[in-house]
Every structure is written in structure tokens, then in C-alpha cells.
Amino acid sequence: MKSICFDININAPKKKVWEIMLDSESYKVWTSVFSEGSYFEGSWNKGERIKFLIPSGDGMISEIAECKPHEYISIKHLGQIKNGVEDFDSDEVKSWSPAFENYSFSEKDGITNVKVDMNATSEFEDFLMNTWPKALTTLKEICEV
């Protein structure tokens, strides 16, 4: 698995960026570039389970490994859901699990830098390299309103 990184500067305080990025309704907006209708179920609190889903109900099963409000959040992806079945043990899942997706927030002079560090399999690397910049641009747009 490869580590990939993205970042963007947003003209808004990090508290506002954090809240918009993780709010259930605005999450749907900035993540729609990954899959239209993306949403999550669960909590962003440390140690809690969270599911990242598409309208079919397929998606990822994860745990919040770390949460320091307005500073840092680490998502530990543990398994997947396909056709309503939770999978933690298949060879496919074992080939990448656990995988981490980490968000760091830093602010200087009212401008917030959001940095995303994550693990990616070669199968999804191109998709992520093309899609994350679009998602972060959408996040920037809704935060700067």
C-alpha cells in the first residue's frame, strides 16, 4: 500500500472548516465527487465505529482511531460492506486492512490548511489522485461562503 497526501488552504477558521467537513449534510456535498449520494453513519468520536456509504448501502466500515477537535482526526478503515454483507476477513479486505485516512488542520492568519494523508492500494490510487483535489476544492468553496 502507498501513502498519498493532499492539502488545500481555505480562507476560514479551522473550527468552521472542521465543522463543515464533518457535518452530516455538508459531508454529502464535498464527498459527492467520490460517489454521488455519499454519506456516513456513526460518530466522529475516538474509538467509535463509523460507516462511509453510497446510496446502495455499500461502503467502508471504520473506526475513529484519534480525534483532537479542530486539529486532527484519524480514520482506521477495517472492512467493507458489499450487497449488505459486512466483510472483515476476506483476502481482499486483508490485503489492505487496516488502512488509515488522516486529516490535519492548521490555521495561520485566518487561513486553514487541511492536509489529508492516507493509505491507498494501487487499484484505487489513480481514482484518489484525481478525485481528492476536486473534493477539497468543493470543501473550500462551501467553507468560504
PLY file of the C-alpha trace (Angstrom):
ply
format ascii 1.0
element vertex 145
property float x
property float y
property float z
element edge 144
property int vertex1
property int vertex2
end_header
0.00 0.00 0.00
1.17 3.50 -0.80
0.86 6.69 1.25
-0.64 9.62 -0.61
-1.13 13.18 0.58
-3.28 16.16 -0.39
-3.72 19.60 1.08
-5.57 22.85 0.49
-5.68 26.30 2.05
-9.14 27.55 2.96
-9.93 31.14 3.86
-11.87 30.29 7.01
-11.06 29.48 10.65
-10.18 25.84 11.32
-13.14 25.42 13.70
-15.51 26.31 10.84
-13.66 24.07 8.35
-13.70 21.15 10.81
-17.42 21.55 11.47
-18.32 21.79 7.78
-16.07 18.91 6.76
-17.58 16.54 9.35
-21.21 17.72 9.41
-23.53 15.05 8.01
-25.21 17.36 5.47
-22.14 19.22 4.19
-20.19 15.94 4.13
-22.61 14.79 1.41
-21.74 17.88 -0.65
-17.94 17.70 -0.67
-17.80 13.89 -0.93
-20.23 13.72 -3.85
-17.25 13.79 -6.22
-16.22 10.37 -4.90
-19.72 8.96 -5.37
-22.97 10.89 -5.74
-25.04 10.39 -2.61
-22.12 9.51 -0.30
-22.93 9.71 3.38
-21.81 8.38 6.75
-23.45 6.67 9.69
-21.89 6.84 13.12
-19.78 9.15 15.19
-16.52 11.04 14.76
-15.60 10.38 18.41
-12.42 8.47 19.21
-12.99 4.73 19.44
-16.39 4.88 17.72
-17.42 2.91 14.64
-18.37 4.84 11.53
-19.59 3.64 8.13
-18.87 5.51 4.90
-21.58 4.56 2.45
-23.04 5.10 -1.00
-26.79 5.01 -1.73
-26.73 1.24 -2.41
-25.53 0.72 1.19
-22.10 -0.49 0.09
-19.05 1.13 1.62
-16.39 1.06 4.29
-16.55 0.10 7.96
-14.14 2.15 10.01
-13.19 3.30 13.48
-12.09 6.72 14.63
-8.54 5.99 15.82
-7.91 9.53 17.07
-9.91 12.73 17.37
-8.50 16.05 18.55
-11.24 18.56 17.71
-10.26 21.24 15.21
-6.73 19.75 14.97
-6.61 16.13 13.81
-8.73 13.10 13.06
-7.55 9.61 12.13
-9.88 7.12 10.48
-8.91 3.45 10.60
-10.63 1.55 7.79
-11.31 -2.01 8.91
-13.63 -3.63 6.41
-16.20 -3.18 3.71
-19.87 -3.69 3.05
-20.94 -5.28 -0.23
-24.51 -6.26 -1.01
-25.44 -5.75 2.64
-22.73 -8.07 3.96
-20.04 -6.77 6.33
-16.62 -8.17 5.43
-13.60 -8.00 7.70
-11.98 -11.32 6.81
-11.86 -11.88 3.05
-8.49 -11.98 1.28
-9.48 -8.77 -0.50
-10.03 -6.91 2.78
-6.99 -8.45 4.45
-4.86 -7.13 1.56
-5.45 -3.52 2.70
-6.86 -3.57 6.24
-6.22 -1.65 8.30
-5.84 1.45 6.16
-5.64 4.94 7.60
-7.07 8.25 6.42
-5.85 11.21 8.49
-6.96 14.84 8.42
-4.81 17.60 9.95
-5.98 21.18 10.39
-3.66 24.14 10.98
-4.52 27.82 10.91
-2.47 30.94 10.30
-3.93 34.42 9.91
-7.45 33.03 9.46
-6.44 30.62 6.70
-6.79 26.92 7.42
-4.61 24.31 5.81
-6.33 20.94 5.56
-3.94 18.07 4.96
-5.13 14.58 4.07
-2.69 11.67 4.45
-3.95 8.25 3.56
-3.09 4.72 2.53
-4.10 3.70 -0.98
-3.97 0.44 -2.87
-2.66 0.55 -6.43
-6.18 -0.33 -7.58
-7.59 2.98 -6.25
-4.55 5.27 -6.40
-5.39 6.92 -9.73
-9.01 7.43 -8.71
-7.96 9.03 -5.40
-5.26 11.18 -7.04
-7.87 12.60 -9.43
-10.78 12.86 -7.02
-9.32 14.19 -3.75
-8.28 17.56 -5.25
-11.84 18.03 -6.55
-13.31 17.09 -3.18
-11.03 19.53 -1.35
-11.88 22.29 -3.84
-15.58 21.69 -3.14
-14.87 21.76 0.61
-13.04 25.06 0.16
-15.98 26.53 -1.76
-18.57 25.64 0.87
-16.32 26.80 3.74
-15.59 30.18 2.20
-19.28 31.14 1.82
0 1
1 2
2 3
3 4
4 5
5 6
6 7
7 8
8 9
9 10
10 11
11 12
12 13
13 14
14 15
15 16
16 17
17 18
18 19
19 20
20 21
21 22
22 23
23 24
24 25
25 26
26 27
27 28
28 29
29 30
30 31
31 32
32 33
33 34
34 35
35 36
36 37
37 38
38 39
39 40
40 41
41 42
42 43
43 44
44 45
45 46
46 47
47 48
48 49
49 50
50 51
51 52
52 53
53 54
54 55
55 56
56 57
57 58
58 59
59 60
60 61
61 62
62 63
63 64
64 65
65 66
66 67
67 68
68 69
69 70
70 71
71 72
72 73
73 74
74 75
75 76
76 77
77 78
78 79
79 80
80 81
81 82
82 83
83 84
84 85
85 86
86 87
87 88
88 89
89 90
90 91
91 92
92 93
93 94
94 95
95 96
96 97
97 98
98 99
99 100
100 101
101 102
102 103
103 104
104 105
105 106
106 107
107 108
108 109
109 110
110 111
111 112
112 113
113 114
114 115
115 116
116 117
117 118
118 119
119 120
120 121
121 122
122 123
123 124
124 125
125 126
126 127
127 128
128 129
129 130
130 131
131 132
132 133
133 134
134 135
135 136
136 137
137 138
138 139
139 140
140 141
141 142
142 143
143 144
